[in-house]
């Protein structure tokens, strides 16, 4: 059920921007499957790496790399590539295979299935509003087959700054030709999506598909809380009627 708290100064929205992972599609099972297929690929093409490091060990090495260099978090592909390069070097494998390994992983990582309510919702919203995306991840909308629904898509790895930095939200609004107060941002992460968007002057919808009241403990007040994309669409359509 949608919980609404529209500020008095709210204006009719002209654009809606979306997060990608866990907003338009579930990502956890996809990453798990992609890492399985990558490890199997390594077993064939870089067996010394696969024998020396388990999936869990490769993951922990990436996490350790991020702990040492948190600035790398804006480019998750670069983090994975750096982790593979280090693993190849330690295992004595030819680093020439790393780029092929990355292509294999990214193909599997982009093999996502949108939530059932997403495509019908996008088709309806794009008839009335300008649509865009902002992501800290490495999802490829063209590879996924959703790029035609969005006029603007900003990724932290290309922009150079990621959510919750206001800069990436402001840049997306500018690219769409709307003021921040004329835009709504929809995402699943309270800090990155809701706090980030509101800090840049946008209204923020928390897409909370799994329920719970984590926003209360976090002290975050989304402009709306919705449990499905259908609820997001209904809330936005009500704003258009204001």
N, C-alpha and C positions, 0 to 999 in steps of 0.2 A: 504494500500500500504506500502511496506517495505521501510524504510529509512536506508541506509547503511553508516557506517563510519568505515571501517576496518583500524586499525592502520598499519603503514608500517611494523612493526615487527611481524605482525600476522603470525602464522604458521598453517599448516593444522590441524584441530581439530581431536582428537582421541576419545573424549568423549563428551557427552551432559548430563547435569544435569538439572533437572526440579524442580520447585516449584510445590505444589499440588493444594491447594485451590485457586480457581479463575484463575488457569492456566490450569489444566487438566479438571476441572469441576467447575460449579458455586456452591458457598457454601452458600450464603446468604439465599436463599429460603429453603435450606436443614436444616440449623440451626433453622430457624423460625419454620419449620414443626416439627423438633425434640423436640423443647421446648414445642410446643403444645401437642405432644404425651406424653412427660414427665409429664406435668402438669396434663393431664388426668389420667396418671398412679398414680400420687401422690393422686389424688382425690379418687382412689380406695384403695390404700395401705397405704397412710399416709395422711388421710383427714384433719388432723389438720394443716398440712403444706400448703396444697392446699387452705384451707379456709383462712388462715392467710396471705399468700403471693401470689400475682398475678405473672404472668410470668415477667412482667415489674419490679416488686419489687425485684424478685429474681435476675434479670439481673443487676439492679442497685446495689444490695448488692455485687455482684461479682466485678463490676467495682470499687466500693469503696474499696474492699479488694485489688484489683490490685493497686489502688492509694496509699494505705498504704504500700503494699509490692510488688513493681514493679518487684522484682526478681522472683516472681512466674510466670511471663508471659511466661517462657520457658516451662511450663507444664500446658496447658489449662485444661486438665482433673483434675489435682490436684486442680486448682482454683475452678472448678465446684464442686468437691467433698467437698472442704473446705466450700464453700458456702452452700451446702446442709446440711453438718454437723451442721453448725451454725443455719440454719433455723429449722432443726429438734429439736435441743436443745431448741431454743426459743419457738417453738410451743408445746414442750412436747411430741414429737413423739419418737418412739424407733429407735435409730440410726442404728440398725441392718438392716433396710430397705435401707440404703443409697447405699450400694454396688449393690443391685438389681436395684435401681433407675439409677445408673450409667450405668449398663449393658443395661438397656432399652434405655437410651439416646444415648449411643455410637452405638448401633445397628441402630438407626434411623439416627444418624449423618453420619454413613458410607453408608447409602442408597443413594449414589450419582449416577448421570448419566453423564459420560464424555461428553464434547462437541463433536459434530458429527465428527469433523476433527481430534480428538486426536488419536483414536485407529488406523486408517489407517496410520497416520503419524508415530506413534511409530513403527508399523510393518515395515515400510520402513526404518526408521532410524536405527533400531537395526540390520539390515542387513549390515550396513556399519560402525557403531560406537558403543562404549560401552555406555550404558545408566544408569543413576542413578537419585536419587531424594534427595532433602534437604528440610525439612519442619519445620516450627515453630509450626505447628498445630498438631492435634491428629488424622489425617486420618490414617486408617489402610488399606494399599494396599492389603493385603491378603483378608481381609473381603470384599473389594471392587471388587477384582478379577483382579487386574492389576499388582500384584507383579511379575509375570513371565516375565514382559518386562524389569525389572531393575536388574542390577547386585548388586547395592549398594543403600540402602535407609537409610538416616540418619535423625533422628527426634531430635529436640532440647531437648525434655523431657528425652531422653535416653542418648544423648551425653553430656548434662550438660551445653551447651552453644548454643545460637541460632543466626540466622541471625540478624544483619549484621556482627557479629563477624567473622573475617577471619578464625578462627580456624575450624569452621564446614565445610567451603568450602575446606580448605586445607586437612582436614581429608577425605573428600569424594574423592578428587583427588588422595590422597595416596592409598585409598582403591581400586580405579580403576586402579592404576598403571600408572597414567599420571601426567605430570607436569601441574601446573595451566594454563600456556599459551597454553597448548594443549586441554583445556577444554572450553566449552561454557555453560553458565548458562542461563536458560530461566525462567522468572517470571513476575508477574503482578505488583509487588510493587517496586516503584522507589528506596526507601531507603533500604529496606531489601534485595531486589533481585539484583537490578542493582548496587547500590553503594557498597553493601556488596560483591558481586562477583568481581567487578572491583578492590576493595580494596585488594582482595586476589590474584589478578593477572590473573583472568579469564576474558574472554570476556563475555559480558552480553547482552542478547536480552530482550528488554522490550516488553512483549506481552500485547498490549494495545487494547483489543477487543472493547472497548467502544469509542475509538477516543479521541480527545483532545490533548492539548499540555502542560500538567502539567509538563513535564520534563523541559520546558523552565523556568518556574517560579521557579522550584526547583533547577535550575542550574545543572541538571544531563544530561550527554551525553552518552546514551546507544550506544553500538556498532551497534545495529540495532533496529528499531522499527517496529513491525509487528502487524497486526490487526487480524490475524488468525493463527492457527497452521500450516495450509498449507503454509503461508508466512514464518513462522519460518523454516519449512522443506526446502523450496526453498532456503532460505538464507544460511542455513547450507550446503546444497548440492553445492552451488556456492563456498563456502569456500573449499570444498573438491576438487574442480577443480583447485584451485589456484596453 
